[in-house]
Amino acid sequence: MMIAEVIVYTLADAQIAASNGADRLEIITSPAEGGLTPSLGLVQMIHEEIDLDFRVMIRPHSRSFCYGPDDIRTMERDIAVFRNIGARGFVLGLLTPEGNIDEIGLTRLLKAAEGLPVTFHRAFDEIRDQEQAFSVLSRYPQITHVLTSGGRSSVLQAADVIRRLNLLSEQSGPTVLPGAGLHSDRLEAFLKETGVREFHIGSGVRMNGDLMQPIDPDKLTRVRSIADRFQ
């Protein structure tokens, strides 16, 4: 089964996504900033009203993916609060000033998550050697997914990179979750070319292709029908 993960940042988003073929939700706020930690109230309402897998973004600011001690403590606190109201997983990513994975900070956040699954987000796309970074993340079983555009502005420009990462994933490692720039017109060809079994979509299922607009049920239904061709 092909898994479709959909970005949501309102309860209405989540309701439309759940009713039109999403398998999992990524809950964020501030989509214009690439997604930040959402409110407690939003996550709680989605958890109470929608029976669907979801992961919560843990990103305290959009200045960079390098986090100081206060940022890490804030992220730990956010994870604990969301965990206590039933969060099913988290989305996060940390880099060192040199542009490598911050394993010290990552280890602290994974501990705070207490075994819940974690997606390492598109901080991954700022790493020069993605295959080496993927190998690092593979050492952490709690990291179940790596969200990536293959280092490009659109994942459609990086099908070769995604295919290579997916081959690494099949050998040992997190599931590759391609995202950024996917839309129904190119989705089927991309899925065939890369061999992935999951994908992440945002503006591609929104009105006018704009992430700031509501989810378009017809677009999401079309995406779902394409995904269902891969069994």
QUIZIQUI-V650581 format. One record per pair of residues at least 24 apart in sequence whose ideal C-beta (glycine too) atoms are under 10 Angstrom apart, sorted by the first residue. I is the first residue (numbers start at 0). GAP is how many residues later the second one is. D is the distance in Angstrom with one decimal. If there is no record, write none. Layout:
i: <I | I>
gap: <GAP | GAP>
d: <D | D>
//
This chain:
i: <0 | 0 | 0 | 0 | 0 | 0 | 1 | 1 | 1 | 1 | 1 | 1 | 1 | 1 | 1 | 1 | 1 | 1 | 1 | 1 | 2 | 2 | 2 | 2 | 2 | 2 | 2 | 2 | 2 | 2 | 2 | 3 | 3 | 3 | 3 | 3 | 3 | 3 | 3 | 3 | 3 | 3 | 3 | 3 | 4 | 4 | 4 | 4 | 4 | 4 | 4 | 4 | 4 | 4 | 4 | 4 | 4 | 4 | 5 | 5 | 5 | 5 | 5 | 5 | 5 | 5 | 5 | 5 | 5 | 5 | 5 | 6 | 6 | 6 | 6 | 6 | 6 | 6 | 6 | 6 | 6 | 6 | 6 | 6 | 7 | 7 | 7 | 7 | 7 | 7 | 7 | 7 | 8 | 8 | 8 | 8 | 8 | 8 | 8 | 8 | 8 | 9 | 9 | 9 | 9 | 9 | 9 | 10 | 10 | 10 | 10 | 10 | 10 | 11 | 11 | 12 | 12 | 12 | 12 | 12 | 12 | 13 | 13 | 13 | 13 | 13 | 13 | 13 | 13 | 13 | 13 | 14 | 14 | 14 | 14 | 14 | 15 | 15 | 15 | 15 | 15 | 15 | 16 | 16 | 16 | 16 | 16 | 16 | 16 | 16 | 16 | 17 | 17 | 17 | 17 | 17 | 17 | 18 | 18 | 18 | 18 | 18 | 18 | 19 | 19 | 19 | 19 | 19 | 19 | 19 | 19 | 19 | 19 | 19 | 20 | 20 | 20 | 20 | 20 | 20 | 20 | 20 | 20 | 20 | 20 | 21 | 21 | 21 | 21 | 21 | 21 | 21 | 21 | 21 | 21 | 22 | 22 | 22 | 22 | 22 | 23 | 23 | 23 | 23 | 23 | 23 | 23 | 23 | 23 | 23 | 23 | 24 | 24 | 24 | 24 | 24 | 24 | 24 | 25 | 25 | 25 | 25 | 25 | 25 | 25 | 25 | 25 | 25 | 25 | 25 | 25 | 25 | 26 | 26 | 26 | 26 | 26 | 26 | 26 | 26 | 27 | 27 | 27 | 27 | 27 | 27 | 27 | 28 | 28 | 29 | 29 | 29 | 29 | 30 | 30 | 30 | 30 | 30 | 30 | 31 | 31 | 31 | 32 | 32 | 32 | 32 | 33 | 33 | 33 | 33 | 33 | 33 | 34 | 34 | 34 | 34 | 34 | 34 | 34 | 35 | 35 | 35 | 36 | 36 | 36 | 36 | 36 | 36 | 36 | 36 | 36 | 37 | 37 | 39 | 39 | 39 | 39 | 40 | 42 | 42 | 42 | 42 | 42 | 42 | 43 | 43 | 43 | 43 | 43 | 45 | 45 | 46 | 46 | 46 | 46 | 46 | 47 | 47 | 51 | 52 | 52 | 52 | 53 | 53 | 53 | 53 | 53 | 54 | 54 | 54 | 54 | 54 | 54 | 54 | 54 | 54 | 54 | 54 | 54 | 54 | 54 | 54 | 55 | 55 | 55 | 55 | 55 | 55 | 55 | 55 | 55 | 55 | 55 | 56 | 56 | 56 | 56 | 56 | 56 | 56 | 57 | 57 | 57 | 57 | 57 | 57 | 57 | 57 | 57 | 57 | 57 | 57 | 58 | 58 | 58 | 58 | 58 | 58 | 63 | 63 | 63 | 63 | 64 | 64 | 64 | 64 | 64 | 64 | 64 | 64 | 64 | 64 | 64 | 64 | 64 | 64 | 64 | 65 | 65 | 65 | 65 | 65 | 65 | 65 | 65 | 65 | 66 | 66 | 66 | 66 | 66 | 66 | 66 | 67 | 68 | 70 | 71 | 71 | 71 | 71 | 71 | 71 | 71 | 72 | 72 | 74 | 74 | 74 | 74 | 75 | 75 | 75 | 75 | 75 | 75 | 76 | 77 | 77 | 78 | 78 | 78 | 78 | 78 | 78 | 78 | 78 | 78 | 79 | 79 | 79 | 81 | 81 | 82 | 82 | 82 | 82 | 82 | 86 | 86 | 87 | 87 | 88 | 88 | 88 | 88 | 88 | 88 | 88 | 88 | 89 | 89 | 89 | 89 | 89 | 89 | 90 | 90 | 90 | 90 | 90 | 90 | 90 | 90 | 90 | 90 | 91 | 91 | 91 | 91 | 91 | 91 | 92 | 92 | 92 | 92 | 92 | 92 | 92 | 92 | 92 | 92 | 92 | 92 | 92 | 92 | 93 | 93 | 93 | 94 | 94 | 94 | 94 | 94 | 97 | 98 | 98 | 98 | 98 | 98 | 98 | 99 | 99 | 99 | 99 | 99 | 99 | 100 | 100 | 100 | 100 | 100 | 100 | 100 | 102 | 102 | 102 | 102 | 105 | 105 | 105 | 105 | 105 | 106 | 106 | 108 | 109 | 109 | 109 | 109 | 110 | 112 | 113 | 114 | 114 | 115 | 115 | 116 | 116 | 116 | 116 | 116 | 116 | 117 | 117 | 117 | 117 | 117 | 118 | 118 | 118 | 118 | 118 | 118 | 118 | 118 | 118 | 119 | 119 | 119 | 119 | 119 | 119 | 119 | 120 | 120 | 120 | 120 | 120 | 120 | 120 | 121 | 121 | 121 | 121 | 121 | 121 | 121 | 121 | 121 | 122 | 122 | 123 | 123 | 123 | 123 | 123 | 124 | 124 | 124 | 124 | 124 | 124 | 124 | 124 | 124 | 124 | 125 | 126 | 129 | 129 | 129 | 129 | 129 | 130 | 130 | 130 | 130 | 132 | 133 | 133 | 133 | 133 | 133 | 133 | 133 | 134 | 134 | 134 | 135 | 136 | 136 | 137 | 137 | 137 | 137 | 137 | 137 | 138 | 138 | 139 | 139 | 140 | 140 | 141 | 142 | 142 | 142 | 143 | 143 | 143 | 143 | 144 | 144 | 144 | 144 | 144 | 144 | 144 | 145 | 145 | 145 | 145 | 145 | 145 | 146 | 146 | 146 | 146 | 146 | 146 | 146 | 146 | 146 | 146 | 147 | 147 | 147 | 147 | 147 | 147 | 148 | 148 | 148 | 148 | 148 | 148 | 149 | 149 | 149 | 149 | 149 | 151 | 151 | 152 | 152 | 153 | 153 | 153 | 153 | 153 | 153 | 154 | 154 | 154 | 154 | 154 | 154 | 154 | 154 | 154 | 154 | 155 | 155 | 155 | 155 | 155 | 155 | 155 | 155 | 155 | 155 | 156 | 157 | 157 | 158 | 158 | 158 | 158 | 158 | 158 | 158 | 158 | 159 | 159 | 160 | 161 | 161 | 161 | 161 | 161 | 161 | 162 | 162 | 162 | 162 | 163 | 164 | 164 | 165 | 165 | 165 | 165 | 166 | 166 | 168 | 168 | 168 | 169 | 169 | 178 | 179 | 181 | 182 | 182 | 182 | 182 | 183 | 183 | 183 | 183 | 183 | 183 | 183 | 183 | 183 | 184 | 184 | 186 | 186 | 186 | 186 | 187 | 187 | 187 | 187 | 187 | 187 | 188 | 189 | 190 | 190 | 190 | 190 | 191 | 191 | 194 | 195 | 196 | 196 | 197 | 198 | 198 | 198 | 200>
gap: <196 | 197 | 226 | 227 | 229 | 230 | 185 | 189 | 194 | 195 | 196 | 197 | 221 | 222 | 224 | 225 | 226 | 227 | 228 | 229 | 50 | 142 | 172 | 174 | 193 | 194 | 195 | 196 | 197 | 224 | 227 | 178 | 183 | 194 | 195 | 196 | 197 | 201 | 216 | 219 | 220 | 222 | 223 | 224 | 48 | 49 | 50 | 86 | 114 | 140 | 142 | 172 | 174 | 193 | 194 | 195 | 196 | 197 | 46 | 48 | 193 | 194 | 195 | 196 | 198 | 199 | 200 | 209 | 214 | 217 | 218 | 24 | 28 | 50 | 172 | 193 | 194 | 195 | 196 | 197 | 198 | 199 | 204 | 208 | 30 | 34 | 38 | 42 | 44 | 46 | 194 | 207 | 26 | 27 | 29 | 30 | 33 | 48 | 193 | 202 | 203 | 28 | 32 | 35 | 36 | 204 | 205 | 30 | 31 | 34 | 35 | 38 | 39 | 202 | 203 | 29 | 33 | 192 | 193 | 201 | 202 | 28 | 29 | 31 | 32 | 33 | 35 | 36 | 38 | 40 | 201 | 31 | 34 | 35 | 37 | 200 | 189 | 198 | 199 | 200 | 201 | 204 | 29 | 33 | 35 | 37 | 184 | 188 | 198 | 200 | 203 | 28 | 31 | 32 | 33 | 34 | 36 | 31 | 33 | 196 | 198 | 201 | 202 | 185 | 195 | 196 | 197 | 198 | 199 | 200 | 201 | 202 | 203 | 204 | 184 | 196 | 199 | 200 | 201 | 202 | 203 | 204 | 205 | 206 | 207 | 28 | 30 | 31 | 32 | 179 | 183 | 193 | 198 | 201 | 202 | 29 | 30 | 175 | 201 | 204 | 28 | 29 | 30 | 31 | 64 | 65 | 95 | 121 | 153 | 174 | 176 | 25 | 27 | 28 | 29 | 30 | 31 | 63 | 28 | 29 | 30 | 31 | 63 | 65 | 93 | 95 | 121 | 151 | 153 | 174 | 175 | 176 | 27 | 28 | 29 | 30 | 55 | 60 | 63 | 64 | 27 | 28 | 29 | 31 | 63 | 93 | 174 | 28 | 30 | 27 | 29 | 31 | 32 | 171 | 172 | 175 | 179 | 180 | 181 | 30 | 179 | 180 | 26 | 28 | 29 | 30 | 25 | 28 | 87 | 88 | 146 | 177 | 24 | 27 | 56 | 86 | 87 | 167 | 176 | 24 | 25 | 26 | 24 | 37 | 38 | 41 | 42 | 45 | 53 | 54 | 55 | 40 | 44 | 38 | 41 | 42 | 45 | 44 | 35 | 38 | 39 | 42 | 43 | 44 | 37 | 38 | 41 | 42 | 43 | 40 | 41 | 35 | 38 | 39 | 40 | 41 | 37 | 38 | 36 | 35 | 36 | 64 | 32 | 33 | 34 | 35 | 37 | 27 | 32 | 33 | 34 | 35 | 36 | 37 | 61 | 62 | 63 | 64 | 66 | 89 | 90 | 92 | 25 | 26 | 27 | 29 | 31 | 32 | 33 | 34 | 35 | 36 | 60 | 25 | 33 | 34 | 35 | 36 | 62 | 64 | 24 | 29 | 32 | 33 | 34 | 35 | 36 | 51 | 54 | 55 | 60 | 63 | 32 | 33 | 34 | 35 | 62 | 64 | 31 | 33 | 59 | 62 | 27 | 28 | 29 | 30 | 31 | 34 | 36 | 37 | 56 | 57 | 58 | 59 | 60 | 61 | 62 | 28 | 29 | 30 | 31 | 32 | 33 | 36 | 39 | 57 | 25 | 26 | 27 | 28 | 35 | 38 | 42 | 37 | 36 | 34 | 30 | 32 | 33 | 34 | 36 | 37 | 40 | 35 | 39 | 30 | 33 | 34 | 37 | 29 | 32 | 33 | 35 | 36 | 37 | 35 | 31 | 34 | 29 | 30 | 31 | 32 | 33 | 34 | 35 | 37 | 39 | 32 | 33 | 34 | 31 | 34 | 29 | 30 | 31 | 32 | 33 | 26 | 29 | 28 | 29 | 24 | 27 | 28 | 29 | 30 | 53 | 55 | 56 | 26 | 27 | 28 | 29 | 31 | 52 | 26 | 27 | 28 | 29 | 30 | 31 | 54 | 56 | 86 | 109 | 26 | 27 | 28 | 29 | 31 | 51 | 25 | 26 | 27 | 28 | 29 | 30 | 31 | 32 | 33 | 34 | 44 | 50 | 53 | 54 | 26 | 27 | 29 | 28 | 29 | 31 | 32 | 38 | 30 | 24 | 27 | 28 | 29 | 30 | 34 | 27 | 28 | 29 | 32 | 33 | 36 | 26 | 31 | 32 | 33 | 35 | 36 | 39 | 33 | 34 | 36 | 37 | 30 | 31 | 34 | 36 | 37 | 33 | 35 | 33 | 30 | 31 | 32 | 33 | 31 | 29 | 28 | 26 | 27 | 26 | 28 | 24 | 25 | 26 | 27 | 28 | 57 | 24 | 25 | 26 | 27 | 56 | 24 | 25 | 26 | 27 | 28 | 55 | 56 | 58 | 81 | 24 | 25 | 26 | 27 | 28 | 54 | 57 | 24 | 25 | 26 | 27 | 56 | 58 | 79 | 24 | 25 | 26 | 27 | 29 | 55 | 57 | 58 | 78 | 24 | 25 | 24 | 25 | 26 | 27 | 41 | 24 | 25 | 26 | 27 | 28 | 30 | 33 | 36 | 54 | 55 | 25 | 24 | 28 | 31 | 34 | 35 | 38 | 30 | 33 | 34 | 37 | 32 | 30 | 31 | 34 | 35 | 39 | 40 | 42 | 33 | 37 | 38 | 37 | 36 | 37 | 30 | 31 | 33 | 34 | 35 | 36 | 33 | 34 | 33 | 34 | 32 | 33 | 32 | 30 | 31 | 32 | 29 | 30 | 31 | 33 | 24 | 29 | 30 | 31 | 32 | 53 | 55 | 27 | 28 | 29 | 30 | 31 | 32 | 27 | 28 | 29 | 30 | 31 | 32 | 33 | 51 | 52 | 53 | 28 | 29 | 30 | 31 | 32 | 52 | 29 | 30 | 31 | 32 | 33 | 51 | 26 | 28 | 29 | 30 | 44 | 28 | 29 | 27 | 28 | 25 | 26 | 27 | 28 | 29 | 32 | 24 | 25 | 26 | 27 | 31 | 35 | 39 | 41 | 44 | 45 | 24 | 25 | 26 | 27 | 29 | 30 | 31 | 33 | 34 | 37 | 24 | 32 | 36 | 27 | 30 | 31 | 32 | 33 | 34 | 35 | 37 | 33 | 34 | 33 | 28 | 31 | 32 | 33 | 34 | 37 | 30 | 31 | 32 | 33 | 30 | 29 | 31 | 28 | 29 | 30 | 31 | 27 | 28 | 26 | 27 | 28 | 25 | 27 | 25 | 24 | 41 | 26 | 36 | 39 | 40 | 34 | 35 | 36 | 37 | 38 | 39 | 40 | 41 | 42 | 37 | 41 | 35 | 36 | 39 | 40 | 35 | 37 | 38 | 39 | 41 | 42 | 37 | 36 | 35 | 36 | 38 | 39 | 37 | 38 | 35 | 34 | 30 | 33 | 29 | 24 | 27 | 28 | 26>
d: <7.8 | 9.5 | 8.3 | 8.3 | 7.8 | 6.5 | 9.8 | 6.9 | 8.4 | 6.1 | 7.0 | 7.4 | 10.0 | 9.2 | 8.4 | 4.0 | 7.2 | 8.0 | 4.2 | 7.9 | 9.1 | 9.7 | 8.5 | 8.6 | 9.4 | 6.6 | 4.0 | 7.5 | 9.4 | 7.9 | 9.9 | 9.8 | 9.6 | 7.6 | 6.3 | 8.2 | 6.5 | 8.9 | 8.2 | 6.3 | 6.4 | 9.2 | 5.2 | 9.6 | 8.7 | 9.2 | 8.0 | 9.7 | 8.7 | 8.5 | 8.5 | 6.7 | 7.8 | 6.6 | 7.0 | 4.6 | 7.2 | 9.5 | 9.5 | 9.8 | 9.9 | 7.9 | 5.9 | 7.4 | 9.5 | 6.4 | 9.8 | 7.3 | 7.0 | 8.7 | 9.9 | 7.1 | 7.2 | 9.2 | 8.4 | 7.4 | 7.3 | 3.9 | 8.5 | 9.8 | 8.7 | 8.9 | 7.3 | 9.0 | 9.1 | 8.9 | 7.5 | 9.4 | 9.8 | 8.1 | 9.2 | 7.6 | 7.9 | 9.5 | 6.7 | 9.7 | 7.6 | 9.2 | 9.7 | 9.0 | 9.6 | 9.7 | 7.3 | 9.7 | 9.4 | 8.1 | 9.2 | 9.4 | 6.7 | 5.2 | 6.3 | 7.1 | 8.2 | 6.8 | 8.1 | 9.7 | 9.1 | 9.9 | 9.1 | 7.0 | 5.4 | 8.6 | 10.0 | 8.3 | 4.8 | 9.8 | 7.9 | 5.2 | 7.6 | 7.8 | 9.1 | 8.8 | 7.6 | 6.6 | 9.9 | 9.2 | 9.1 | 7.2 | 4.5 | 8.4 | 5.7 | 7.2 | 9.9 | 8.5 | 7.7 | 9.7 | 9.8 | 8.0 | 6.0 | 9.1 | 6.6 | 9.0 | 9.2 | 5.0 | 7.6 | 4.8 | 9.6 | 9.3 | 9.9 | 9.9 | 7.3 | 8.9 | 9.5 | 8.4 | 7.7 | 9.1 | 4.7 | 8.4 | 8.8 | 4.3 | 5.1 | 9.5 | 8.8 | 6.6 | 9.2 | 9.2 | 5.7 | 6.1 | 9.1 | 6.9 | 2.8 | 7.9 | 10.0 | 7.4 | 8.3 | 9.7 | 6.7 | 9.2 | 9.5 | 8.9 | 8.7 | 8.9 | 6.9 | 9.1 | 7.9 | 7.5 | 6.8 | 8.2 | 9.0 | 8.5 | 6.9 | 4.3 | 6.4 | 6.9 | 8.8 | 8.6 | 9.7 | 9.6 | 9.6 | 8.3 | 8.9 | 7.7 | 6.0 | 7.2 | 4.0 | 7.3 | 9.3 | 9.6 | 7.3 | 5.5 | 8.1 | 6.6 | 9.5 | 5.8 | 7.7 | 8.8 | 8.2 | 9.5 | 8.9 | 6.9 | 9.8 | 8.4 | 5.6 | 7.1 | 5.1 | 6.5 | 9.2 | 8.7 | 10.0 | 8.6 | 9.8 | 8.3 | 4.3 | 8.0 | 8.0 | 9.9 | 9.2 | 7.8 | 9.5 | 9.3 | 8.9 | 9.6 | 7.2 | 7.4 | 8.9 | 9.6 | 9.7 | 4.9 | 6.3 | 9.1 | 7.8 | 6.6 | 8.7 | 8.4 | 4.0 | 9.7 | 7.9 | 5.9 | 8.9 | 7.5 | 10.0 | 9.8 | 6.3 | 8.5 | 7.9 | 7.8 | 8.9 | 8.9 | 9.6 | 7.1 | 7.0 | 6.4 | 9.1 | 8.6 | 8.0 | 5.5 | 9.5 | 8.7 | 9.8 | 9.8 | 9.4 | 9.5 | 8.9 | 8.7 | 6.2 | 7.4 | 7.1 | 10.0 | 10.0 | 9.0 | 5.8 | 6.7 | 8.5 | 6.5 | 9.9 | 8.9 | 5.2 | 8.0 | 9.5 | 9.8 | 9.8 | 9.1 | 6.3 | 4.7 | 7.3 | 8.2 | 8.9 | 8.3 | 9.3 | 5.7 | 7.6 | 9.4 | 9.6 | 7.5 | 5.8 | 7.4 | 9.9 | 9.9 | 7.7 | 6.8 | 4.0 | 5.8 | 5.0 | 9.5 | 8.8 | 7.4 | 8.0 | 5.8 | 9.7 | 9.5 | 8.4 | 9.8 | 9.9 | 5.0 | 9.2 | 9.8 | 5.0 | 8.4 | 7.4 | 5.5 | 6.8 | 9.2 | 9.6 | 9.9 | 7.7 | 4.8 | 7.5 | 10.0 | 9.2 | 7.5 | 7.9 | 9.7 | 5.2 | 6.7 | 4.3 | 9.1 | 9.8 | 7.0 | 9.1 | 8.9 | 8.9 | 9.1 | 7.9 | 6.8 | 7.9 | 9.8 | 7.6 | 8.9 | 7.7 | 8.8 | 9.1 | 8.9 | 9.4 | 5.7 | 6.2 | 4.4 | 9.4 | 9.1 | 9.8 | 8.3 | 8.6 | 8.9 | 3.9 | 9.3 | 9.9 | 6.5 | 9.7 | 7.5 | 5.6 | 6.7 | 5.6 | 9.5 | 9.0 | 7.3 | 9.0 | 9.3 | 9.7 | 9.8 | 5.7 | 8.7 | 7.3 | 5.9 | 9.4 | 9.4 | 9.3 | 8.4 | 9.1 | 8.9 | 5.3 | 9.8 | 5.9 | 7.3 | 9.4 | 9.0 | 9.9 | 8.2 | 8.4 | 5.8 | 7.6 | 9.7 | 6.4 | 6.5 | 8.3 | 4.4 | 9.3 | 8.3 | 9.6 | 8.8 | 9.7 | 6.4 | 9.3 | 9.4 | 4.3 | 5.5 | 8.5 | 8.4 | 9.4 | 5.9 | 8.9 | 8.6 | 9.3 | 9.2 | 7.7 | 6.7 | 6.3 | 9.7 | 6.4 | 8.8 | 6.8 | 6.8 | 7.6 | 8.0 | 5.2 | 4.1 | 6.4 | 7.0 | 9.6 | 7.6 | 8.8 | 6.4 | 7.8 | 5.1 | 7.3 | 9.7 | 9.7 | 9.9 | 7.4 | 4.5 | 8.1 | 5.0 | 9.5 | 8.4 | 7.0 | 9.7 | 9.7 | 6.4 | 7.6 | 7.1 | 6.4 | 8.3 | 9.5 | 9.5 | 8.5 | 5.1 | 4.3 | 7.0 | 3.1 | 6.4 | 9.4 | 8.9 | 9.6 | 9.8 | 10.0 | 9.1 | 8.3 | 8.7 | 9.8 | 6.7 | 5.4 | 8.9 | 6.3 | 7.1 | 9.5 | 9.8 | 9.6 | 6.2 | 6.0 | 6.4 | 9.5 | 9.5 | 6.8 | 8.9 | 8.8 | 8.8 | 7.3 | 8.1 | 7.1 | 9.5 | 5.7 | 9.8 | 5.2 | 6.8 | 9.7 | 7.1 | 9.5 | 8.8 | 8.7 | 9.2 | 8.6 | 7.3 | 9.7 | 8.3 | 8.2 | 10.0 | 9.7 | 6.4 | 9.6 | 5.0 | 7.5 | 9.3 | 6.8 | 9.5 | 9.6 | 6.6 | 7.6 | 9.7 | 9.6 | 6.7 | 8.0 | 4.3 | 7.6 | 9.6 | 5.5 | 5.1 | 6.7 | 7.9 | 9.0 | 7.5 | 6.9 | 4.1 | 7.2 | 5.4 | 8.1 | 8.9 | 6.5 | 8.8 | 9.3 | 7.3 | 5.0 | 7.0 | 8.7 | 7.1 | 9.4 | 9.1 | 8.4 | 4.8 | 8.6 | 9.2 | 9.1 | 9.6 | 9.2 | 5.6 | 6.3 | 6.5 | 9.5 | 9.9 | 7.4 | 7.1 | 9.4 | 9.2 | 9.6 | 4.9 | 9.0 | 9.5 | 8.4 | 9.5 | 5.5 | 7.4 | 5.0 | 7.9 | 9.3 | 9.6 | 9.2 | 9.9 | 9.9 | 8.2 | 8.2 | 8.0 | 9.8 | 6.9 | 8.7 | 6.7 | 9.6 | 9.0 | 7.0 | 7.1 | 6.6 | 9.9 | 9.3 | 5.9 | 5.6 | 7.7 | 6.1 | 7.7 | 8.4 | 7.6 | 9.1 | 7.5 | 9.9 | 6.9 | 5.8 | 7.7 | 8.4 | 9.0 | 5.7 | 3.6 | 6.7 | 9.8 | 9.0 | 9.7 | 8.3 | 9.8 | 9.0 | 9.6 | 8.7 | 5.1 | 9.7 | 9.9 | 5.6 | 6.2 | 9.3 | 9.3 | 5.3 | 4.8 | 7.7 | 4.5 | 7.3 | 8.7 | 8.0 | 4.9 | 7.5 | 5.9 | 6.4 | 9.6 | 9.7 | 9.9 | 8.7 | 4.6 | 8.0 | 5.5 | 8.8 | 9.8 | 10.0 | 5.7 | 6.8 | 7.2 | 6.5 | 7.3 | 8.3 | 9.2 | 7.1 | 6.4 | 3.7 | 6.8 | 9.3 | 9.5 | 9.4 | 7.2 | 10.0 | 8.7 | 9.3 | 7.8 | 8.1 | 7.0 | 7.0 | 9.9 | 5.8 | 2.9 | 8.2 | 9.6 | 9.4 | 6.2 | 5.1 | 5.3 | 6.2 | 9.7 | 7.4 | 8.8 | 9.9 | 8.5 | 8.8 | 8.7 | 5.1 | 7.1 | 8.5 | 9.9 | 5.5 | 9.3 | 9.0 | 6.2 | 9.9 | 7.6 | 9.9 | 9.2 | 9.6 | 8.6 | 6.1 | 9.8 | 9.7 | 4.8 | 5.4 | 9.8 | 8.5 | 8.6 | 9.1 | 8.1 | 8.4 | 4.5 | 8.7 | 6.5 | 9.7 | 6.7 | 4.7 | 6.3 | 8.3 | 9.3 | 8.8 | 8.9 | 5.8 | 5.3 | 5.3 | 8.4 | 9.8 | 7.8 | 9.7 | 8.5 | 9.3 | 8.2 | 9.5 | 9.4 | 9.5 | 8.3 | 6.8 | 8.1 | 9.6 | 8.2 | 9.8 | 6.4 | 9.2 | 9.7 | 4.8 | 5.3 | 9.8 | 8.8 | 6.3 | 9.6 | 9.9 | 8.9 | 6.3 | 5.1 | 7.8 | 9.9 | 9.9 | 5.0 | 9.0 | 6.9 | 8.5 | 9.9 | 9.9 | 7.6 | 7.7 | 8.5 | 6.0 | 9.4 | 8.3 | 9.8 | 9.3 | 9.9 | 7.5 | 9.4 | 8.8 | 9.9 | 7.7 | 9.8>
//
